[in-house]
Amino acid sequence: MPDTSEYTKGELRMFPIIVGLKVPFGSQEPIFVEGKTFKVDFLIMHAIVVEVDGTSHSKTSREIKDEHRDEAMKKMGLRILRFTDEETFLSKMSATRILAEIEKLPLAVRVEAYMPAGSYWKTHPRTW
C-alpha cells in the first residue's frame, strides 16, 4: 500500500481495486504532454489513465483544465477513465469498467505490458 498522505480517500479506495486486477500499473505517475508535466492518479499498462475526481473537480474551471489535459493525453494515444469519489465505493463496477477498457487495447500493447523492461523481445522487436 502506498504512503497514504499522497492520496485522496477516493484514490485510496481505487488502489486495491486496481491491484486486484493483477495488471501492471503505476500511481501518481508523471505524464509529459505538450511541454507540461501532469501527475495522473493511475497509469495502467502504460496505456490507460485512471483519474478519481473528488469534490475539487466539480468546479467549472477545474473541469475545463481536466478536459484540456484529457484531450492532450488522448492525442498521445492514452485512454482516459474518470471515476467520481462515490463510484470508488462500487468496486465491482469500477473493476468492470477498467477491464472493459483493457480489452479494447491492441493485443500487442497488452502483451508488452507484462514483459520485463530488459527482456530480449523489448530490445529486439520482430521484423517479419
C-alpha positions as CSV (number, residue, x, y, z in Angstrom):
1,M,0.0,0.0,0.0
2,P,1.3,3.5,-0.8
3,D,2.1,6.3,1.5
4,T,-1.4,7.4,2.3
5,S,-0.5,11.1,2.6
6,E,-0.1,11.4,-1.1
7,Y,-3.6,10.2,-2.0
8,T,-7.2,11.3,-1.6
9,K,-9.7,9.0,0.0
10,G,-11.2,8.1,-3.4
11,E,-7.7,7.2,-4.7
12,L,-7.1,5.0,-1.7
13,R,-10.3,3.2,-2.4
14,M,-9.3,2.7,-6.0
15,F,-5.9,1.4,-5.2
16,P,-7.0,-2.1,-4.1
17,I,-9.4,-2.3,-7.0
18,I,-6.6,-1.9,-9.5
19,V,-4.2,-4.2,-7.5
20,G,-7.0,-6.8,-7.6
21,L,-7.0,-6.7,-11.4
22,K,-3.4,-8.0,-11.4
23,V,-2.2,-5.8,-14.2
24,P,0.9,-3.7,-14.4
25,F,0.2,-0.1,-13.2
26,G,1.8,2.9,-11.5
27,S,0.2,5.5,-9.3
28,Q,0.9,9.3,-9.1
29,E,2.7,8.8,-12.5
30,P,4.2,11.8,-14.3
31,I,3.0,12.2,-17.9
32,F,4.7,14.6,-20.2
33,V,2.2,16.3,-22.5
34,E,2.8,19.3,-24.8
35,G,5.7,20.6,-22.7
36,K,3.9,20.2,-19.4
37,T,4.2,17.5,-16.7
38,F,0.9,16.1,-15.3
39,K,0.6,13.6,-12.5
40,V,-2.1,11.1,-13.1
41,D,-3.8,9.1,-10.4
42,F,-3.1,5.7,-12.0
43,L,-1.5,4.6,-15.3
44,I,-2.4,1.1,-16.2
45,M,-0.3,-0.9,-18.7
46,H,1.3,2.4,-20.0
47,A,-2.0,3.0,-21.9
48,I,-4.9,3.7,-19.6
49,V,-5.1,6.7,-17.3
50,V,-7.5,6.3,-14.4
51,E,-8.5,9.5,-12.6
52,V,-10.5,9.7,-9.4
53,D,-12.3,13.1,-9.3
54,G,-13.1,14.4,-5.8
55,T,-15.1,17.5,-4.9
56,S,-12.4,19.8,-6.3
57,H,-13.2,18.5,-9.8
58,S,-16.8,19.7,-9.6
59,K,-15.8,23.3,-10.1
60,T,-16.1,24.6,-13.7
61,S,-12.5,25.9,-14.1
62,R,-11.1,22.6,-12.9
63,E,-13.4,20.7,-15.3
64,I,-12.1,22.8,-18.2
65,K,-8.5,22.1,-17.2
66,D,-9.2,18.4,-17.0
67,E,-10.8,18.4,-20.4
68,H,-7.8,20.1,-22.0
69,R,-5.4,17.7,-20.2
70,D,-7.5,14.7,-21.2
71,E,-7.6,15.8,-24.9
72,A,-3.8,16.2,-24.9
73,M,-3.3,12.8,-23.4
74,K,-5.7,11.2,-25.9
75,K,-3.7,12.7,-28.7
76,M,-0.7,10.8,-27.3
77,G,-2.8,7.6,-27.6
78,L,-3.7,7.2,-23.9
79,R,-7.2,6.2,-22.9
80,I,-8.8,8.2,-20.0
81,L,-11.2,6.8,-17.4
82,R,-12.7,9.1,-14.8
83,F,-14.4,8.0,-11.7
84,T,-16.1,10.1,-9.1
85,D,-15.3,9.6,-5.4
86,E,-18.7,7.9,-5.0
87,E,-18.0,5.4,-7.8
88,T,-14.9,4.1,-6.0
89,F,-17.3,2.6,-3.4
90,L,-18.6,0.4,-6.2
91,S,-15.6,-1.7,-6.6
92,K,-17.1,-4.3,-8.9
93,M,-18.4,-1.6,-11.3
94,S,-15.1,0.2,-11.3
95,A,-13.1,-3.0,-12.0
96,T,-15.5,-3.9,-14.8
97,R,-15.1,-0.5,-16.5
98,I,-11.3,-0.8,-16.3
99,L,-11.3,-4.4,-17.6
100,A,-13.5,-3.3,-20.5
101,E,-11.0,-0.6,-21.4
102,I,-8.1,-3.1,-21.2
103,E,-9.9,-5.4,-23.5
104,K,-10.1,-2.6,-26.1
105,L,-6.3,-2.3,-26.2
106,P,-4.5,-4.0,-29.1
107,L,-3.1,-7.4,-28.2
108,A,0.5,-6.2,-28.7
109,V,0.0,-3.5,-26.1
110,R,-1.5,-5.9,-23.6
111,V,1.4,-8.5,-24.1
112,E,4.2,-5.9,-24.0
113,A,2.9,-4.5,-20.6
114,Y,3.8,-7.8,-19.0
115,M,7.3,-8.1,-20.4
116,P,10.2,-7.2,-18.1
117,A,11.9,-3.9,-19.0
118,G,15.2,-5.5,-20.2
119,S,13.7,-8.6,-21.9
120,Y,15.0,-9.7,-25.2
121,W,11.7,-9.1,-27.0
122,K,11.6,-5.5,-26.0
123,T,15.1,-4.8,-27.2
124,H,14.9,-7.0,-30.3
125,P,11.4,-6.5,-31.9
126,R,10.2,-8.9,-34.5
127,T,10.9,-7.9,-38.1
128,W,8.7,-10.3,-40.0
